[in-house]
Amino acid sequence: MNTEALRPGKPVQGWGGDAEANFALSRGNIELLDLGGSGRLLYQTFHDPEEKPRAYPRHRVFLALNGRMAERAQVNFINQGFAHLRWTWMIHRRVGPELFAQYQFNQFLRLQTRALGGGGVRVDAVHGETWQLWGGTGYMMEFNRINVDPSSGADPPETLEHRWASYAALRASFFEDRLRFQDTLYVQPRFDRLSDLRVLNDAEVSAKITERFSLGTSFSLLHDSAPPSGVRPTDLRLVSNLRVSF
């Protein structure tokens, strides 16, 4: 999941966040139930809160939650959950350390548990009113427990991996911040086997309806060069959402 997801509204000192939900139900010729939702909670302070239009963050604590369950003809075909916690301390306006921890599961990627933690450095390269460019790089330790494919039995049920985790994000804001675009790229190779690589690219467009509500569309591409047996290496997803901010 993209933890640098596009958030509507200008930065506000103190607490903030947003939430979104989706629900689909069909009965009759097509039996379908699809439930999902996500939320983000953010606390941040700034080097100079009065500096406008774009103040530089000093401290930021960020929690992201996401879950989805879907069944067709009373058979689950999506069952996944995700939680991510990150703390960033921008000692300098443009450079600072960050720490993070994450837990997730995804039944249909055979992922029973993925727990990880790590840290690194974040850099705000461009911090303008219209354009922003930032990124980070560091170390990540990851524990995985999978549901082994019984037809192959070749995968270890548990692994402990050490990865080089890097990301870069570009954001553009137009029409007095009412229309936003963001693209985020994550690259996570293993230190001991660089060919074992995970890549996530997430692009999103968001348009504000009011100060609290916005509409968005996102496109995600996830590639795992060494997935569990029976799991395809590449996933694509296109999602539209209605988001409320607070």
N, C-alpha and C positions, 0 to 999 in steps of 0.2 A: 504494500500500500504506500502511496505517496504521502509522506509526512510533511512535505513542504506545500501541501495543497493550497489552492487559491482561496483566500479569505476576503469576503467583501468588506468595504468600509475602510476608513483611514485608521492608522494606528492610534490606539487610545491607551494612556497610562492606567495601570491597574488591571482589573479583571475584565475579561471579554470572552467571547466564544460564539459558536454557531452550532446548529443541529439540522439534520435532514432525515426524512423517513420515506419509505415507499411500501406500498401494499397493493397486491393484485390477487383477485379471487375469481375463479371461473368454475362453473359447475354445469353438467350436462354432457354434451359431446366432448368437451375438453375439460378435464379435471386438473385444475392448477391452483396452487397457493404459493405466493411469493411475498416474504416479509423481509424487510431490511431497514437499516438505519445507521447513522453515524453521528458523532458529535466531537467537538473540539473545545477544550477549555484552555485559556491562555491568561497568564499573568506576566506583565512586562513593565519595566521602567526605562527611562530614556536619559541619555547624557544631557540633553537640554530639551525638556518637554515643550518649551515655548517656541522652539525652532520649527518653523513651518516652511513648506507644506510637509516635509519628510524629516521627522526627527530620527536620530540614530538610536537604536535600542542599546541599553546597557545590560540589564538582566532580563531573561525570558525563560519562563517555565511553561511547558506545553504538553498537554495530554490529549491524545487522539484515540477514539474508540470506534470500532466498526464491526458490524455483524450482519449476516444474511443467511436465511434459510428458505429453500424453495422445494416444493414437491409436485410431482405430476403423477396422476393416478395413484396417489397415496404412496409414492416412492420418492425418497429424497434424491435430488440431483444437484443441490447446492447446500453446503453446510460449512460455514466458515466464520471465524472471529479473529479480532485483531485488537491489540492495545499497545500504544507507544508513548513513552514518557521521555522528554528531552529537556535539558537545562543548558542554556547558553549564557556565557558571561563575556560580553564584549569589553575587554579591558581597554582597548583602543576603539575608537569609533568604527573602524573598519576590520579589526582583527580581534579574535578572542577564542578561548577554549569552549568545548561543549562535551557533555556526557549524555548517554542515552541508554535506555533499556526497552525491550520489546518482547511481547508474547503473542503467538498466533497459532491457529490450527486451520486446516483446510482438508476436509474429508476426501474430496475428489481429486486432490493432488497427493493422496496417501500420506498427508502430513498430519500426524497425531499431535505433535508438539514441536514448536520452534521457540526457543528461549534464547535471547541474545543480549549482549551489552557491550559497550565500548565507549570510545571518546576520540576526540581529534580537535582540529582547528577549523574555524569558520572565517570566511573572508567576504566582506561586502565590497565588491569591486566597483560597482556603479550604483549610486544611491540618489537618483534624480526623481523629479516629480512624475515624469512620463515613463522613463526606463529605469529598471533595476536589474542588476546582475550580481549574483552571489553564489557561493559554493563552499564545500568543505571536504576534508579528507582525514582519515584516521584509521584506527585499529578496531576490529570487531571480533569478539569470540561468540560462537554460535553452537548451541546444542540442538540436535534434531532427533526426533523419534518418529519413525514412519511405520505404516502398515505395509509389510513386505508382500509383494505380489506372489501368491502361492504357486503360480505357474512357472516362476523363474527362481525364486529363492536366492537370487544372487546378491541382493542388497543387504548391507548390515542394518539391523533394526535401529541402531543408535549410532550417531556420529558426533564428534566434537571437532569443530573446524575453526580455523583462524583466518580471517579475511581482511583484505584492504578495502575499506568502504569509502567511496567518494561520490559526491553529487555536485551538480551545477544546475542553477535555475535562472531563467530569464522571465521577467514580468514587464508588461506594458499596460499603462492606464490611459484612457482617453475620455473625452467629454466630461471633464470635471470628476473623474474617477467613477463614472457610471458604467463604463464598459472596460473589462479587464481581460487580458490574455496572459497565460503562463505556461511555460514548458519546463519540465524538470526531468533530468537524466540522472539515474543512479547506476553505478558500476561497482561490482563487488567480486573480484577474483580471490581465490584462495592463495595464501602466501606460499604454501608448499606445492601447489599445482595450479599455475596461472591459467591453464586451459579450462579449469573448473570455474566458470564465470556466470554470474547473474547480472542481467541488465533489465532495468525498468525505465521506460520513457512514458511520461504522463503529460498530456496537453489538455488545457481546459480554457474555455471561454465563459465568462460570467457577466450578466447584465443586471444592474440593480433596478428593481421595480419601485421600491421605497427604500427608506433608510434601513429598514429591518429585513426586507425580503429581496431575494435575487433569484434569477433563473440561470442555470448553467448547463453546459454540455462538456463532457470529458471523454478523451480517447486514451486508452492505455495499451501498451505493448510490454509484455513480460516474457523474457527469454531466460531459461535455465539450461546451460550447456550439459549438465549432468543430472537430469531429473531421475526420480525413482523409476524402476522398470514398469512399463505399462502406462507411463505419463508422458504426454507430448511435450516437447521442449518449449513451445511458444504458445502464448495465450494472447488474444485480442479482446478488448472490451470497449463498448461505446455506451455511455450512460448520460441520461438527462436528469436533472434534479431541481427541486425547489428548496431553497435554503433560508433559514431564519437566523439572524444574528442578534446578539445581545451584549 
